[in-house]
Amino acid sequence: LTRPARCRPMAAEDGPIGDLVSLAQLDEPAILEALRARFALDLPYTLCGQIVVSVNPFKWLPLYTDDLVRAYHAADNPFAELPPHLYAIVHAAHRRLLAALEAGTPPSQSILVSGESGAGKTEATKIMMRYLASVDAIAGQSFSAATFGAMTANGAVPATSELTERVLQSSPVLEAFGNAQTLRNNNSSRFGKFLKLSYGREG
């Protein structure tokens, strides 16, 4: 994903600085202090341009609700309009995928999730996949609506499809073949993962 043309403005609800690009001095102590301040307020995500830096909170936070899915899906540019979140990254990839399909060009988007043992890479991947499934369900007229279904009558984000659940549940199977206990993580992946989701106009 490309770096934005301008720095992200601070939102009042963000508290500590939300985009490291806005730091007056961009060095290791300043970056660590910014991440520490946000972590202390249960804000695990921080932007660096259009890169999302995530600090594992080691607990489940109320950051993945139906309302938030709808908010990021509806935003033109969530990097500028909404607080830092994994949803902003996957939103951008999804929008570019749709634009490529409509333009008739071969669509291809990649998201790199990187970090040390216990950083939360597997959970981050599952969070983004669930966002994709939910967004396709919200947009009943989308090219993949046939796979994920349409929005429910009361406007709630419907449950992900059986196929999506199978993809999400494949992670523990993969982990059974190569995970191990480390000093930082009792269930650490000892291998890289490559997940490929194929989209078409019919799903």
C-alpha positions, 0 to 999 in steps of 0.5 A: 500500500502506498503512503498518503499524499499528506499526513493524517489529521489528528482526530479528537477521539484518538488521544495520543498521536495516531500517525507516527509521520506527524511526530516532530522527531521520528526516531526510536525513542519517540516512536516507542513513546508514542506506541506506549502512550496509545497502548496504555489507553487500549489503542493497539493500532498506530499509523505510519503513513498507510502502514498500521503498526499493531501492538498485541494487547493480549486481550480482546478489545471492543474494536471489531463491532458491526458498527465499526465494520460499517463505518470503515466500509462507508469511509472514502479514506479511513486513514484520514477520517477514522482512528488507526485500525487494521480495517483501514488497510483491508478497506484500501485493498478491497476498494482497489480490487473492486476498481480494478475489476470494474476497469477490466484490468487484472485485479491483484492486491497484497497485504503483508503482515509481519512481526516477531513471535507473539506479535499477533500476526495470525489474529490480525489476518483473521480479523482482516478476513472477517472484515472482507466477509462482512463487507461483502455481505453488507454490499448486497449488490457487490460482485461477491454478494452471491458468496457472502449473502446480502444485508439482513433486514434490520441492517446488521452485518450478517454472519459470514458464509460457511465457506468463509468460516472454513477458510478462517478455521483452517488456521489451527489445522496449519498451526498443528503442523509447525507451531512450537513453544517459545520464550514469548509465545506458547503457540508460535508459528514456526513457518510463514503463511501465504493465504490467497483469496480469489474473487470473481464477479460471481463470488 
